[in-house]
Amino acid sequence: MAKNPKTIDTAAVAGKLAVARKLNWVCYAGLLVLFAVWNLFLDGSIKWWLLQTIPLLLVLPGMLKQHQRSYLWLCFILLLYITAGIVDVMMPTRGWQHGALTALSLILFVSAMMTSRWQVQLHNAKR
């Protein structure tokens, strides 16, 4: 005997999804601005700026189309930024940029993960 699937409140999930998408864009833009300020104006170079921004830009077309897989790939990419940020935050000679990188990456990781999950829930509820 098959179990009945849980019914979900689609309005509540859609509301959470809207908030998560906004948070995604705020943190995503924040990371791009952070990398631009850090590398182009403070103490970096164009090469480092390109190295840091190109992985984020790879998922931009899919995020604009709101593809669930793009949010999942963004999570995988963000793991690199989170790891680098945490390692650098622990060094006493590092600046504020590393703390900002870690915070933005962690918030974006969680919101992208939840966006992906809530998109799947809404898709399955419409079936």
C-alpha angles and dihedrals in degrees: 000000000000121000120240111251116244113263113229132206099247093192092056093046091047090052092050090047092053092051092046092051091052090048089049092056094045093052093040091053089043091056092049092049091046091053092047094050093041097049105028101039111019118038111318139087139238090256092058091044091054092045091053099041104040095071090052092047092054091073096041097095092052092046090052088054090044094237114174093219092057090060090050092050089047088057091053091049092047091057087071092052092046092050093048092045095051092048092050095044089060092059112090095216096058124106135233092276093078093053090049090048092052095046096046092045094050094047092046091047093054095043093047091049092050091044089056092048095048091047089056091047092052092045092051092046091056092057 
